[in-house]
Structure formats: C-alpha cells, structure tokens
Amino acid sequence: MSNAITHRLSAEGADPVLLTGVNDSNLTELERVTGVRASLRGDQVMLAGELEAVERAARVASAMIDIARVGEALTPEDVRRLVSEGAA
C-alpha cells in the first residue's frame, strides 16, 4: 500500500531565486536528500512522495522558505546542513 501524497507550502514573500538556487540546485538537493519531488509553482513549494519523506522534506523546505524570506541566499550545502541539524 502506497502512502504517496502531495503537500504545498506557501513561499509568499520569499525570493524564488534565493529559495530555489541556481538552476533549481537547492530543490534538486532537497529531492536528493529526502527522496521527494520538489518544485516551485507560483508562490508555493510543492512536495510529492511517500508520507514520511514528504513530512521530512516539509520541515526542511519550511526552514529554506524562512531563510529566503529574510533575503539570504541558500546553497545546496545549506540544504544538507538543515537536514543534518534536524530540520528534517
């Protein structure tokens, strides 16, 4: 039985380039470390995958959004750091 879900997080107020990174490198890293599909659609981050992986990715994505909202650039290394620090 599959527990696949799609979860949306508001990224309103976050600079999309700071959030996603160059060529979506931050979203690609989020996908790699959590096993979900991640995309930005308008002002929403879309996460799709198995329930547990999406829950984990949502915590990281939420922290990423908060950082981008205050105007700080993110890198794939930052995504990995958020995961290792327990945002995931």
N, C-alpha and C positions, 0 to 999 in steps of 0.2 A: 504494500500500500504506500502510495506516494503522499508526502506532506508538502508538495510544491505550492508556494504562494508567491504573490507579488505584493510588495509593500512600497508605499510612497511617503517620502519625507519632504516637507516644504523647505526649499532653499531660498525662499524670498529674502532679499536683502544681501545675499551672498554674491560676490563677483564670480560669474561662471568660469572665467579663465583661471582665477586663483583656485577655485574649487576643483576643477577637473584636471588642471595641469596641461602642459604642452602635449598636443596630440592625445588628449584624454589619458595621459600617463598615470594620473592618480586613480582614475576609475579602473584602469587596467590592472593596477597593483591591488586595488581593493578586491577585484574579481579573483586575482591570482591567490591572494592570501585567505580569502573566505569561501571561495567556491561558488559565488553567486554571479548572476549577470547584473551589471550596474550601468545605468545610463542617466543622462540629464535630459529631461523633456520640459522645456519652458523653465519654470521655477521649481520643478520637482525632481528629486533624485528617485529613480525607480530601481528597486532591488527585486530580483526574481530568483527563486531557487527553493531548496528544501528549507522547511520551517526553521530549524536550528541555525543553519548557515545564514539565513536572512536576518534572524534576530541578532546574531553576532555582527553581521555587516551593518545593520542599522545603528548599532552603538558607535561603530567607527565612523560611519557616514555622518551621524549627528555631530560628532566632535569635529569632523572636517568642515561641515557647514558653519559651525560656530567660529572656527578659525578664519574661514573665508569672509564671514560677515564683518569681522573687525579689520579686514584689509590685508591680512597676512597671506603670503604665498605659501602653498603647500608643495611638497615634492613626494615622489614615491617612498623616499626614506622616512618622511613624516608619517605616511600611512602605515608603514611597518612599525614605527615607534608607537603609534596609537594602539596598534594591535598588541604589541608586547607589553605596554603599560596597563593593559586591562580594559581599554575602551571596548575591546572585544572580549 
